[in-house]
Amino acid sequence: MTTKTLSTQETPHLERQLSNRHIQLIAIGGAIGTGLFMGSGKTISAAGPSVIFVYMIIGFMLFFVMRAMGELLLSNLNYKSFSDFAADLLGPWAGFFTGWTYWFCWVITGIADVIAIAGYSKELWPALPLWIPGLATIAILLLLNLTTVKAFGETEFWFALIKIIAIAALIVVGLFMIFSGFQSDAGPASFTNLWSHGGFFPNEFMGFVAGFQIAVFAFVGIELVGTTAAEAKDPEKNLPKAINSIPIRVLLFYVGALIILMSVTPWTQFQAGHSPFIAMFSLAGLGAAATVVNLVVLSSAMSSANSGIYSTSRMVYGLAQEGDAPSVFSGLSRRKVPQNALFLSCVLLLSGVVLMYAGQDIGKAFDMVTTVSAACFVFVWSIILASYLAFRRRRPHLHDASKYRMPGGIPMVWVVFAFFAFVLWALTTQPDTLLALLVTPVWFLLLGVAWFLLRRRPAHLARYATFQAELSQDLEREESETAS
């Protein structure tokens, strides 16, 4: 952050161009990830109907992470994102580790999305080389993000709307098939399919545990609304509204869709690597609709990659301003967009194209990168909760004055921490996810070395001191305004 002057040559800064409808749809888009469309086949085949409870539990726990994040962001509107409040409340190391890990999370997620886009493009156009849709996606999203943040918001608005319409159509068509007594080779469409093929827990407890592995990845991006804080109009009104609607979205888009899918077709018919959304429309004899859903899945992956490019560029921009990244990434274009940070993110997404050719199985490549991403997101979510604990300890007066307090408070934080420990244990129960989990600490080791080299540099110390001084001034001004 740089100190503002009264001159007309004021340092460019991010503009608040994202309206309420942008924030709401970005929050919905973040809550409906590629994991639901592409990964739910594997989740259902592993957990059976108990996958319904898997999604409900994850959504319930992450709601409290979002509420903690909301209270912290609104306690000082000069926090650009959660890496800012982590640096302020836990120390500069936390801002460094959180910012770079979140950046890494979205680069990895973006790579997974590029792999998914290539996979689904091959379904539609079998002769198309895998690298073409990968490169085309990156080029299109770079151009969209280079214009203005409003263009990103508008793009994400329509991407999210497409996902909502697709899931609503699936639920309506599925209900019609159930109540009209639709018959297929697997038997009649009926709600009894949920419990008549081995009960809700057909693969017992370990099958239920396996469901958490890919389901956690379906929720990555739920915190994306936090990275829009610096560019949101009226954040005190729009951020709480977006966060509070998360439980309803989870019930409708995840639980509702999965109940319909497993009622129309018994869970035993689902396979890893195949989208159950496409399968259901094909089963209904709606071949054209199945093709449309394939395009919807493509747009979902595009949406996730779009969010990744946006969030990684903003995170690197914030890190550069605080001295935690090269200063070349701290500049904004004439359109108030961090273009150098955008170029960095897009160059790194190209590794997704390379990864597809390094291995023969797109599904295995997707599983590997999603596990690494999920483990890193758990770290970021944990830092948000740790920052909340520090906030309650160091600034109780701000918590008392808050109009948007986290329900459950400190005890609920520890419940969510216990859940995260369970999720990490769940990732150790399968060979493929265990391998990816064992690779993940390499990232934190590299970060530790970088932090050791960076932390005592005079330029870094000076920038962090300026960052803290500005936050303190902003906090004092807001408190005096509140008191008056």
N, C-alpha and C positions, 0 to 999 in steps of 0.2 A: 504494500500500500504506500502511496506517496502523499505527502502533505499538500492539501489544496491551497492555492493562492487566489488572490482576487483578480489576477491578471486575466486577460482574454485568452492567453496561451495556456489554459488550464490542462493538466494532464488528462488524456482521454480515459474514460472509465466505462465499465459495463452499464448499459442503459436498461431501465425497467420497461421493457416492451411486451412482456408476456402478460396477457389479460387473464381474467378469471377462467374463460372457456379453455384457453391454452393450458393453464395450470391443471384444471380438472382432467382434461383429456391426457395430458402428459402423465398424471398420476395413474389414470386407468391403464394407459399404454404400458407404464412401468410395472403395473400389477399383473398384466397379461403378457407373459414372456414367451419366447420361442419354445421353452420347456413344456408348456401346456400343449402346444400343437404338435411338436416333434417328439417330445420325451414322454408323453402320457401313455403311449403304447407300452413302453418298457415298465413304467411305474405300475400300470394296471396288471400286467402279466406277472410282476413280482409280488405285489401285495394283494391282488384281488379286490373285492369291494371295500376292504379296509382302507384303500387309498383315499376314500372320502374323508375318513378321520385324519389321515396324514395331512391333507391339504388344509383341513379346518384347524388342526393344531399349529401348523407352521404359520398360517395367516393370523391366528390368535396371538402367538408369541411376537411376531414381527409388528403387529399393531402397537405394542408397547414400546418397541424400539422407535417407531415413527413418532409416537407421542412424546418420548423423551427428546428426540431430535427437534420436534416442533417447539417445545418449551425452551430449549436452548437457543434456537435460531431467533425466536421472538424476544428473548431476553436482551439481545443487542442486535439491532437491525443492520449493523455494520459487519456482521459475520457474513462472508460470501458463501460459505458452505460449512460442512461439518469438520473439515480439516482445520478451519479457522478456530472454531471453539475448542477443538482438541488441543491445538497449539496454545491457546490462551489458558485453558483450564488444567491441562495435564503437563504442559511444557513443550518446548520446541521439537523435541524428539517425536512427540505424538503427532504433531502436525505433519512432520516429514514422513513418518511411517504410514500415517493414514492417507495422506494425499497421494503418495506414490503407489501405495497398495491399491487404492481405489482406481487410480489410473491403470494399473496393471490388470485389475479385475475386468475393467471394461475393454481393454485391448484383447484380453483372452476371450471375453464374451463376444466381442466383435469378430474374432477369428472363428468362434463357434458358429456365429450367424452367417459368415461367408461360406463356411462348410455346408450349413443347412441350405442356404440359397442355391449353391451349386448342386446339392443332392436333389432338391425339388425341381430345379431347372432341367435336370437330366430325366426326371419323370415325364416332364412336359415335352421336352425336345431331346430324345435319346442320342441323336448324333452330335449334339452341341458339346464342344470341348469344355471341361470343367473350369478352365481359367477365364473364359469369356464372361460368364455371369458374375464371377468374383470381381474381376477388374471393372466391369460395367457398374456394379453396385457401389464400389468405392468411389469411382469418378462422379457418379450422380449425386451421392450424398455429400461429397466434398464441395461440389458446386452449390448445392442447396445451403450448406452451412456457411459458405463464404459470403453470402449476401448480407442478411441481417439476422439477429436472433428471432425477430418476428417471423421470418421465413422458416426457421427451424420449428417454431411453435405451430405455425400453420401446417407444415408438413406432418408433424407429429399428431396434430389434431385429426387430420384425415386418415392417417395410418391407424390411429386408435379407433376411430369411428368404424373403419372397415372391420377391425377385429370384433367390435361390439356387435355389429350387424351379423357377422358370420356366426358368432356364438348364439345370438338370439334366434337366428334361422335354424341352427342345429337343434335348439331346445324345442322350437315350434314344430319342426318336421318330426322330431323324435316323439313328442307327445301325441301327434296325429298317428304315427305308426303304432304306438302303444295302445291307444284307445280304439283304433280301428281293427285291432287284432292281426296286425301284419305278421306273416309267416315267412321264415327263411330256412335254409338248410340247417341252421343252428337251433331252430325251434321258434315258438311264438315270441313276439316282442311283449314283454310284461315286466312290471316292477318286481315280480317274484324272482326274476333272474338275479336280483341282487343277493338273495340268500339261499337259492335252491341249488347252487353248484358248490357245495362245501361250506356254506355259511359266509358270514362277513370276514372271517379270518381263515380262509382255506389253507394258507401256507403257514399258519400258526404265527407265533411272535416274530420269528426271524424274517418271515415274508413281509410282515408289517414294517419291520425295521428297514428292510431293503427298499421299501417305498420312499423313504426319506431321502435316499441318495440323489435321485434325479429330480424329485419334487422340490427340493431346496433351490435348485437352479431355476425352476420355473418362477420363483419369486425375486430373483435378482433384478434390480432396477426399481424395486418398490420404494427405495430411498431416493430415487432420482429427483423427486419433488424438492428435496433439500438442496440440490445443486442449482436449482432455478431461483433460489432465494434472492440472489443479488440482481436478478433480472425480472422479478415478478412485480406487477403493479399491486399496490395495497396488500403486501404480504401478511399483515396482521389479520386480514379478513380471509384471504384466499388460501393461505397455507393450512389453517385449521380445518377449513371446509374440505380441502382435498384429503387430508389425513383422516378425518373423522368418517369419511365414506369408504375407507378400506375394508372394514368387515363385511359390508353389504356387497362390495365387488367380489370379494373372495367367495361368499356364499353363492352369488349368482353365476359368476363366470367360471369358477373352478368346480365347486361342489355341485351346482345345478347341472352343468354340462356333463360332468362325469357320471352322475346318477342316470341321466338320459342315455348316455353311451352304453353303460353296462346293463340298462334295462332292455334296450333294443337288441343288443347282442351280448350273450353271456361272456363274462370276463375271460373265460378259457380260450376265446377266439382271438384275443389281442396278442400282437407280437411286437417285440422291440424293433425299432427302426422303421415301423410303419405307422403313419398317422391315423388314429381311430376316427378323426373327423372326416377324412377323405373316404375311409372304408364305409362309414355309415351312410353317406350320400350315395355311394356306389351301390350299396345294398338296397337302398330305397328305389333303385332303378333310375336315379337322377344322374345319368352320366355327365351331362353338361354341368350340373351343380357340383359334381365331384371335381371337375376341371377348375371350376370357379374357386372351390375351396382350396385347391392346390395353389392357385394364384393368391388367395388370402393368406395361406401359410407363408408364401414368398414375401408378401407385404408385411407380415408379422416379423419375419426375420429382418427385413429392411428397416422396419420401425426400431427394432432392438439395436441394429447396427447404427442407425441414425442417432439414437439416444447415447450410444457408446461414444461416437465421434464428438457429440456435443459435450458430454460430461468429462471426457478425458481432456479435451482442449481447455475447458474452464478450470479443471483441477491443475493442469500444468501452468496455466496463466497465474492462478493464485499462488502456486508454489514458487514461481519465478519472482513474483512480487515480494515474497517473504524471504527470498534469498536461498530457497531450497531447490531451485532449478536454474539452469543457465538464463541469464538476463535476456537473451535473444527471444525467449518465449513470453516476456512480460509486455510486449508491444501489442497495440491494437491497430487494426486497419482504419481507414476513414469511415467505414461503416460500423465501427465500434465492435469488431469481431477479432478474437485472438488468432489471426490467420497462421502464424508460424506454428503455434501449438496444434492447429488443425492439420497442417501438413505433416507434422510428426506422427499424429495418430493414424492418418491414412496410409503413410508409408509402412507403419508397423502392421496394419491390417493385411498388407500384401503377403505376410507370412502365412496367412490362412490358405492362400492359393498354393504355396509351396508344400504345406502340411498335407494337403489332399493328395499330392503326387508322391509324398514320402511313404505313405501307407496305402494299402489296397482297400481298406474298409472305411467308408465315410462314417458309418455308425460308431466304430471304435474311436476314430479321431474325435468325433463329437463328444463321446463319453469321457475321454481323457481330458479335454480342455474344459468341459463343464464341471468336472470334479475339482480341478485346480481353481477354477473361478469361484465355485461354491465355498471352498475352504477359505479363500481370501476375502470373500464377502462376509463370512462369519466373523473374521478378524475386524473388518470395518464396523460391522454392527456392534461388536463387543466394545470397540473404542467409543462409539456413541454412548453406550450405557455407562462406561467408565467415566466419561466426561460428565455425564449426568450426576454420578455419585460425587465427583469433585465439585460440581456446581452447588449441590445441596450442602456440602461441607463448607465451602469457601464463601458462598454468596446466598445465605439463607434468606436475606431480606428481599432479594430479587425473586426467589421462589415464592415467598409470601405475597409479593405484589403481582405475581403472574396471573393473568386471566386465562391461561391455557396450561394448566398443570397436568403432569402425567398421572393417570389414575393408578393406584396401587403403590406409587412412590418407590422408596428404596427396597422394601421386601420383594416387589415384583421384578426389580432389576435382577436380584439373585435367582429368582425362579427362571428367568430367561437365560441367564448365564448357565444354569444347570441344563436347560434344554439344548443350548449350543454344544455343551460337552457331550450330550447324548448324540447329537448330529455328527460330530467328529468321530465318535466311536462307531456310529452306523457306517461311515465311509470306510472303516477298516474291515468290515465284514465280507466284502467281495474283492476278489483279486484285482480286477481292473481299477476300481476306485481306490484300493489300498495303494497301488503303484503310484497313481497320480497324487495321492495325499503325501506319500513319502518324498515325492519330488518337490512339493510346495515349499518346504523349509529353505531350499536353496535360494528362493527369492528373498526371504527375510535375512538370510546370511549376507547376500549381496547388499541389501539395504543397510545392514549393520556396518559393513565396511565403508560404504559411502558416507554414512552419518559420522563415523569416527573421523574420517578425513575432512568433513565439512564443518563440523560443529564448532570448532575453535577459530575458524577463519574470521578476521576482523570485519569483512564486508557482510558476512552472514550475521554476526552478532549485532552489527549496527542496524541492519534491516529488521531483525527481530525486535530490537529495542524500539525502533520507530513504530512497528506494528503494534506492540503492546501499549506504547504511549498514546497512539491514536485511538485504540479501543478504550483505554481508560478515560480519555477526554470525551469520547462519544457517550460512554456510560454515565459519566458525571453530568453531562448536558441533559441526557434523557431523564436521569433521576431528579434533577432540579426542575425540569419541565413538569414531571409527574407531581412533585411536591407542591409546585405553584398552582 
